[in-house]
Amino acid sequence: MDKRLLDILCCPVSKTPVRPANAAELDALNRAIDAGQLDTVAGAGVKTHFAEALVTVDRKVVYRVDDGIPVMLPEEGVGTAQLADFPAGT
């Protein structure tokens, strides 16, 4: 993802900056999806694997990136508190 875009993106709710999710974080998200245990903050079950994502630097919320386009809608965020095994970020 373009560094200039990353520099201006932030969580639409908390205004916390975001960074790209690493492979371990994506794996944890996708395992939870496979187990049917991942919901958006709006309560909708997440069914599609994350190929790319952005994580707030405080590691509280993840936003999907679809075809290189960040989906930064508040209701589409995924809270990491529901993931017991969400790894430490880099």
Biotite code that builds the C-alpha atoms (Angstrom):
import biotite.structure as struc

atoms = struc.array([
    struc.Atom([0.000, 0.000, 0.000], chain_id="A", res_id=1, res_name="MET", atom_name="CA", element="C"),
    struc.Atom([1.194, 3.498, -0.809], chain_id="A", res_id=2, res_name="ASP", atom_name="CA", element="C"),
    struc.Atom([3.017, 5.041, 2.170], chain_id="A", res_id=3, res_name="LYS", atom_name="CA", element="C"),
    struc.Atom([1.397, 8.432, 1.495], chain_id="A", res_id=4, res_name="ARG", atom_name="CA", element="C"),
    struc.Atom([-2.032, 6.840, 1.824], chain_id="A", res_id=5, res_name="LEU", atom_name="CA", element="C"),
    struc.Atom([-1.039, 5.049, 5.034], chain_id="A", res_id=6, res_name="LEU", atom_name="CA", element="C"),
    struc.Atom([0.201, 8.336, 6.474], chain_id="A", res_id=7, res_name="ASP", atom_name="CA", element="C"),
    struc.Atom([-3.264, 9.906, 6.191], chain_id="A", res_id=8, res_name="ILE", atom_name="CA", element="C"),
    struc.Atom([-5.490, 6.917, 7.022], chain_id="A", res_id=9, res_name="LEU", atom_name="CA", element="C"),
    struc.Atom([-6.827, 6.459, 10.522], chain_id="A", res_id=10, res_name="CYS", atom_name="CA", element="C"),
    struc.Atom([-9.666, 4.707, 12.307], chain_id="A", res_id=11, res_name="CYS", atom_name="CA", element="C"),
    struc.Atom([-12.845, 6.650, 11.480], chain_id="A", res_id=12, res_name="PRO", atom_name="CA", element="C"),
    struc.Atom([-14.076, 6.287, 15.064], chain_id="A", res_id=13, res_name="VAL", atom_name="CA", element="C"),
    struc.Atom([-11.032, 6.763, 17.316], chain_id="A", res_id=14, res_name="SER", atom_name="CA", element="C"),
    struc.Atom([-8.807, 8.599, 14.795], chain_id="A", res_id=15, res_name="LYS", atom_name="CA", element="C"),
    struc.Atom([-5.998, 6.184, 15.721], chain_id="A", res_id=16, res_name="THR", atom_name="CA", element="C"),
    struc.Atom([-3.426, 5.716, 12.924], chain_id="A", res_id=17, res_name="PRO", atom_name="CA", element="C"),
    struc.Atom([-3.332, 2.374, 11.110], chain_id="A", res_id=18, res_name="VAL", atom_name="CA", element="C"),
    struc.Atom([-0.602, 0.100, 9.788], chain_id="A", res_id=19, res_name="ARG", atom_name="CA", element="C"),
    struc.Atom([-0.645, -2.960, 7.512], chain_id="A", res_id=20, res_name="PRO", atom_name="CA", element="C"),
    struc.Atom([-1.484, -6.247, 9.240], chain_id="A", res_id=21, res_name="ALA", atom_name="CA", element="C"),
    struc.Atom([1.362, -8.737, 9.294], chain_id="A", res_id=22, res_name="ASN", atom_name="CA", element="C"),
    struc.Atom([1.111, -12.394, 8.247], chain_id="A", res_id=23, res_name="ALA", atom_name="CA", element="C"),
    struc.Atom([0.576, -13.679, 11.804], chain_id="A", res_id=24, res_name="ALA", atom_name="CA", element="C"),
    struc.Atom([-2.284, -11.230, 12.354], chain_id="A", res_id=25, res_name="GLU", atom_name="CA", element="C"),
    struc.Atom([-3.923, -12.181, 9.057], chain_id="A", res_id=26, res_name="LEU", atom_name="CA", element="C"),
    struc.Atom([-3.580, -15.873, 9.963], chain_id="A", res_id=27, res_name="ASP", atom_name="CA", element="C"),
    struc.Atom([-5.285, -15.291, 13.336], chain_id="A", res_id=28, res_name="ALA", atom_name="CA", element="C"),
    struc.Atom([-8.138, -13.403, 11.654], chain_id="A", res_id=29, res_name="LEU", atom_name="CA", element="C"),
    struc.Atom([-8.612, -16.080, 8.999], chain_id="A", res_id=30, res_name="ASN", atom_name="CA", element="C"),
    struc.Atom([-8.559, -18.915, 11.567], chain_id="A", res_id=31, res_name="ARG", atom_name="CA", element="C"),
    struc.Atom([-11.337, -17.136, 13.478], chain_id="A", res_id=32, res_name="ALA", atom_name="CA", element="C"),
    struc.Atom([-13.313, -16.728, 10.234], chain_id="A", res_id=33, res_name="ILE", atom_name="CA", element="C"),
    struc.Atom([-12.923, -20.449, 9.484], chain_id="A", res_id=34, res_name="ASP", atom_name="CA", element="C"),
    struc.Atom([-14.219, -21.217, 12.978], chain_id="A", res_id=35, res_name="ALA", atom_name="CA", element="C"),
    struc.Atom([-17.184, -18.866, 12.508], chain_id="A", res_id=36, res_name="GLY", atom_name="CA", element="C"),
    struc.Atom([-16.009, -16.756, 15.433], chain_id="A", res_id=37, res_name="GLN", atom_name="CA", element="C"),
    struc.Atom([-15.358, -13.353, 13.887], chain_id="A", res_id=38, res_name="LEU", atom_name="CA", element="C"),
    struc.Atom([-17.861, -10.485, 13.784], chain_id="A", res_id=39, res_name="ASP", atom_name="CA", element="C"),
    struc.Atom([-17.685, -6.873, 12.674], chain_id="A", res_id=40, res_name="THR", atom_name="CA", element="C"),
    struc.Atom([-18.304, -4.198, 15.277], chain_id="A", res_id=41, res_name="VAL", atom_name="CA", element="C"),
    struc.Atom([-21.837, -4.007, 13.843], chain_id="A", res_id=42, res_name="ALA", atom_name="CA", element="C"),
    struc.Atom([-22.361, -7.663, 14.801], chain_id="A", res_id=43, res_name="GLY", atom_name="CA", element="C"),
    struc.Atom([-22.301, -9.150, 11.290], chain_id="A", res_id=44, res_name="ALA", atom_name="CA", element="C"),
    struc.Atom([-20.419, -12.412, 10.900], chain_id="A", res_id=45, res_name="GLY", atom_name="CA", element="C"),
    struc.Atom([-17.278, -12.157, 8.765], chain_id="A", res_id=46, res_name="VAL", atom_name="CA", element="C"),
    struc.Atom([-17.334, -14.829, 6.053], chain_id="A", res_id=47, res_name="LYS", atom_name="CA", element="C"),
    struc.Atom([-14.543, -13.790, 3.669], chain_id="A", res_id=48, res_name="THR", atom_name="CA", element="C"),
    struc.Atom([-10.855, -14.265, 4.429], chain_id="A", res_id=49, res_name="HIS", atom_name="CA", element="C"),
    struc.Atom([-8.602, -11.255, 4.822], chain_id="A", res_id=50, res_name="PHE", atom_name="CA", element="C"),
    struc.Atom([-5.909, -11.087, 2.123], chain_id="A", res_id=51, res_name="ALA", atom_name="CA", element="C"),
    struc.Atom([-4.865, -7.639, 3.343], chain_id="A", res_id=52, res_name="GLU", atom_name="CA", element="C"),
    struc.Atom([-5.899, -5.553, 6.303], chain_id="A", res_id=53, res_name="ALA", atom_name="CA", element="C"),
    struc.Atom([-5.067, -2.447, 8.276], chain_id="A", res_id=54, res_name="LEU", atom_name="CA", element="C"),
    struc.Atom([-4.727, -2.574, 12.062], chain_id="A", res_id=55, res_name="VAL", atom_name="CA", element="C"),
    struc.Atom([-4.954, 0.425, 14.359], chain_id="A", res_id=56, res_name="THR", atom_name="CA", element="C"),
    struc.Atom([-1.597, 1.025, 16.032], chain_id="A", res_id=57, res_name="VAL", atom_name="CA", element="C"),
    struc.Atom([-3.240, 0.324, 19.405], chain_id="A", res_id=58, res_name="ASP", atom_name="CA", element="C"),
    struc.Atom([-4.218, -3.108, 17.933], chain_id="A", res_id=59, res_name="ARG", atom_name="CA", element="C"),
    struc.Atom([-7.910, -2.724, 18.838], chain_id="A", res_id=60, res_name="LYS", atom_name="CA", element="C"),
    struc.Atom([-9.556, -2.668, 15.390], chain_id="A", res_id=61, res_name="VAL", atom_name="CA", element="C"),
    struc.Atom([-8.847, -4.235, 12.000], chain_id="A", res_id=62, res_name="VAL", atom_name="CA", element="C"),
    struc.Atom([-10.150, -2.943, 8.676], chain_id="A", res_id=63, res_name="TYR", atom_name="CA", element="C"),
    struc.Atom([-10.312, -5.043, 5.518], chain_id="A", res_id=64, res_name="ARG", atom_name="CA", element="C"),
    struc.Atom([-8.469, -4.026, 2.355], chain_id="A", res_id=65, res_name="VAL", atom_name="CA", element="C"),
    struc.Atom([-10.301, -5.194, -0.784], chain_id="A", res_id=66, res_name="ASP", atom_name="CA", element="C"),
    struc.Atom([-8.374, -5.118, -4.070], chain_id="A", res_id=67, res_name="ASP", atom_name="CA", element="C"),
    struc.Atom([-5.989, -2.536, -2.630], chain_id="A", res_id=68, res_name="GLY", atom_name="CA", element="C"),
    struc.Atom([-8.815, -0.309, -1.362], chain_id="A", res_id=69, res_name="ILE", atom_name="CA", element="C"),
    struc.Atom([-9.106, 0.148, 2.426], chain_id="A", res_id=70, res_name="PRO", atom_name="CA", element="C"),
    struc.Atom([-12.657, -0.357, 3.684], chain_id="A", res_id=71, res_name="VAL", atom_name="CA", element="C"),
    struc.Atom([-12.607, 2.190, 6.501], chain_id="A", res_id=72, res_name="MET", atom_name="CA", element="C"),
    struc.Atom([-16.306, 2.174, 7.374], chain_id="A", res_id=73, res_name="LEU", atom_name="CA", element="C"),
    struc.Atom([-16.962, 2.163, 11.147], chain_id="A", res_id=74, res_name="PRO", atom_name="CA", element="C"),
    struc.Atom([-19.447, -0.727, 10.904], chain_id="A", res_id=75, res_name="GLU", atom_name="CA", element="C"),
    struc.Atom([-16.961, -2.855, 8.905], chain_id="A", res_id=76, res_name="GLU", atom_name="CA", element="C"),
    struc.Atom([-14.221, -2.760, 11.537], chain_id="A", res_id=77, res_name="GLY", atom_name="CA", element="C"),
    struc.Atom([-13.363, -5.948, 13.396], chain_id="A", res_id=78, res_name="VAL", atom_name="CA", element="C"),
    struc.Atom([-12.509, -5.698, 17.082], chain_id="A", res_id=79, res_name="GLY", atom_name="CA", element="C"),
    struc.Atom([-9.435, -7.700, 18.040], chain_id="A", res_id=80, res_name="THR", atom_name="CA", element="C"),
    struc.Atom([-10.669, -8.307, 21.608], chain_id="A", res_id=81, res_name="ALA", atom_name="CA", element="C"),
    struc.Atom([-12.718, -11.228, 20.248], chain_id="A", res_id=82, res_name="GLN", atom_name="CA", element="C"),
    struc.Atom([-9.485, -12.975, 19.198], chain_id="A", res_id=83, res_name="LEU", atom_name="CA", element="C"),
    struc.Atom([-7.794, -14.715, 22.106], chain_id="A", res_id=84, res_name="ALA", atom_name="CA", element="C"),
    struc.Atom([-4.758, -15.463, 19.939], chain_id="A", res_id=85, res_name="ASP", atom_name="CA", element="C"),
    struc.Atom([-4.296, -12.110, 18.155], chain_id="A", res_id=86, res_name="PHE", atom_name="CA", element="C"),
    struc.Atom([-0.494, -11.811, 17.964], chain_id="A", res_id=87, res_name="PRO", atom_name="CA", element="C"),
    struc.Atom([1.617, -8.831, 18.923], chain_id="A", res_id=88, res_name="ALA", atom_name="CA", element="C"),
    struc.Atom([2.048, -6.486, 15.980], chain_id="A", res_id=89, res_name="GLY", atom_name="CA", element="C"),
    struc.Atom([5.182, -5.147, 14.415], chain_id="A", res_id=90, res_name="THR", atom_name="CA", element="C"),
])
